[in-house]
């Protein structure tokens, strides 16, 4: 059986990202999730208006606010826990880290930020889905260079 300090340390690694570029990346990713969540809350007046079938099912079962909240928490918790855990565990050599960060940022840009920007902006911007998702991905990449890595990266942190 683990003693209390070791189990608290393990829980902290899952719930709180280390204060490094991963924590800034977590904050940036979840800014897009929050945008999607808040715009859906602001513009969705009936669950049938929600395009995401799973989110709609949560909203129909539990109501708009609790259903959407539970859906957002359960669908994004694995991303958050993975990023938090990685911020404590992944130690890449300084020559390899920049090569791996490019595909990581590209994946987050398209599959997380782009998807959430597309969903959030679909309530008020009638552009095609692909255009909204691409715009969200580009916005994410710009924010990565401004917020996550504004200068030369420090991989030892």
C-alpha positions as CSV (number, residue, x, y, z in Angstrom):
1,X,0.0,0.0,0.0
2,X,1.3,3.4,-0.9
3,X,1.9,6.0,1.7
4,X,0.0,9.2,1.7
5,X,2.7,11.5,0.2
6,X,3.4,9.2,-2.7
7,X,-0.2,8.8,-3.7
8,X,-0.7,12.6,-3.5
9,X,2.3,13.1,-5.7
10,X,0.9,10.7,-8.3
11,X,-2.5,12.4,-8.2
12,X,-0.8,15.8,-8.6
13,X,1.0,14.5,-11.8
14,X,-2.3,13.6,-13.3
15,X,-4.2,16.7,-12.3
16,X,-1.7,19.6,-12.4
17,X,0.6,20.1,-15.4
18,X,4.2,21.0,-14.6
19,X,5.0,24.6,-15.0
20,X,6.7,24.4,-18.4
21,X,5.7,24.7,-22.0
22,X,3.3,21.8,-21.5
23,X,1.3,23.8,-19.1
24,X,1.0,26.7,-21.6
25,X,0.0,24.2,-24.2
26,X,-2.7,22.8,-21.9
27,X,-4.0,26.3,-21.3
28,X,-4.0,27.1,-25.0
29,X,-5.8,23.9,-26.0
30,X,-8.4,24.3,-23.3
31,X,-9.0,27.9,-24.4
32,X,-10.4,26.5,-27.6
33,X,-12.5,24.0,-25.7
34,X,-13.8,26.8,-23.5
35,X,-14.7,28.9,-26.6
36,X,-16.7,26.0,-28.0
37,X,-18.4,25.3,-24.6
38,X,-19.3,29.0,-24.0
39,X,-20.5,29.7,-27.5
40,X,-22.7,26.5,-27.4
41,X,-24.2,27.6,-24.1
42,X,-24.8,31.1,-25.5
43,X,-26.4,30.1,-28.8
44,X,-28.0,26.7,-28.2
45,X,-31.6,27.0,-27.1
46,X,-32.7,23.4,-27.7
47,X,-30.6,20.2,-27.8
48,X,-31.8,19.5,-31.3
49,X,-29.7,22.5,-32.5
50,X,-26.5,20.8,-31.5
51,X,-24.8,19.0,-34.4
52,X,-22.6,16.7,-32.3
53,X,-24.9,13.6,-31.7
54,X,-23.2,12.6,-28.5
55,X,-23.4,16.1,-27.0
56,X,-27.0,16.2,-28.1
57,X,-27.8,13.0,-26.3
58,X,-26.2,14.3,-23.1
59,X,-28.2,17.5,-23.4
60,X,-31.5,15.7,-24.1
61,X,-31.0,13.5,-21.1
62,X,-29.7,16.0,-18.6
63,X,-30.7,19.4,-19.9
64,X,-28.6,21.8,-21.9
65,X,-26.3,23.2,-19.2
66,X,-25.6,20.0,-17.2
67,X,-25.6,17.8,-20.3
68,X,-23.2,20.0,-22.2
69,X,-21.0,20.4,-19.1
70,X,-20.8,16.7,-18.5
71,X,-20.1,16.0,-22.1
72,X,-17.3,18.5,-22.3
73,X,-15.7,17.3,-19.1
74,X,-15.8,13.6,-20.0
75,X,-14.7,14.0,-23.6
76,X,-11.8,16.3,-22.8
77,X,-10.6,14.8,-19.6
78,X,-8.4,12.2,-21.3
79,X,-6.6,14.9,-23.3
80,X,-6.1,17.0,-20.1
81,X,-4.8,14.0,-18.1
82,X,-2.5,12.9,-20.9
83,X,-1.0,16.4,-21.3
84,X,-0.6,16.8,-17.5
85,X,1.0,13.4,-17.1
86,X,3.3,14.1,-20.1
87,X,4.4,17.4,-18.6
88,X,5.9,15.5,-15.7
89,X,7.2,12.4,-17.5
90,X,8.5,13.3,-21.0
91,X,12.1,14.4,-21.0
92,X,13.3,14.7,-24.6
93,X,16.8,15.5,-25.6
94,X,17.1,19.1,-26.8
95,X,18.0,18.0,-30.3
96,X,14.9,15.7,-30.7
97,X,12.3,17.9,-28.9
98,X,11.9,20.5,-31.6
99,X,11.5,17.8,-34.2
100,X,8.7,16.1,-32.3
101,X,6.9,19.3,-31.2
102,X,6.1,20.2,-34.8
103,X,3.8,17.2,-35.4
104,X,2.4,17.5,-31.8
105,X,1.4,21.1,-32.4
106,X,0.0,20.2,-35.9
107,X,-2.1,17.4,-34.4
108,X,-3.4,19.6,-31.6
109,X,-4.0,22.4,-34.1
110,X,-6.2,20.3,-36.4
111,X,-7.8,17.7,-34.2
112,X,-8.4,19.7,-31.0
113,X,-8.3,23.5,-31.6
114,X,-9.6,23.2,-35.2
115,X,-12.5,21.0,-34.2
116,X,-13.5,23.1,-31.2
117,X,-13.1,26.3,-33.1
118,X,-15.3,24.9,-35.9
119,X,-17.9,23.8,-33.4
120,X,-17.9,27.0,-31.5
121,X,-17.9,29.3,-34.4
122,X,-20.5,27.4,-36.3
123,X,-23.2,29.1,-34.2
124,X,-22.5,32.5,-35.7
125,X,-20.2,32.0,-38.8
126,X,-21.8,30.3,-41.7
127,X,-18.6,29.4,-43.5
128,X,-17.9,25.8,-44.6
129,X,-16.7,23.4,-41.9
130,X,-13.3,22.9,-43.5
131,X,-12.7,26.6,-43.6
132,X,-13.7,27.2,-40.0
133,X,-11.5,24.2,-38.8
134,X,-8.5,25.4,-40.9
135,X,-8.9,28.9,-39.5
136,X,-9.0,27.5,-35.9
137,X,-5.9,25.4,-36.6
138,X,-4.0,28.4,-38.0
139,X,-5.1,30.5,-35.1
140,X,-3.8,27.8,-32.7
141,X,-0.4,27.7,-34.5
142,X,-0.1,31.5,-34.3
143,X,-0.9,31.3,-30.6
144,X,1.6,28.6,-30.1
145,X,4.3,30.9,-31.4
146,X,3.1,33.8,-29.3
147,X,2.2,32.0,-26.0
148,X,3.9,28.6,-25.8
149,X,7.2,29.3,-27.5
150,X,7.6,33.0,-27.8
151,X,11.4,32.8,-27.9
152,X,14.0,30.1,-27.9
153,X,12.6,27.0,-26.2
154,X,14.1,25.8,-22.9
155,X,13.7,22.0,-23.0
156,X,15.4,21.4,-19.6
157,X,12.5,23.1,-17.7
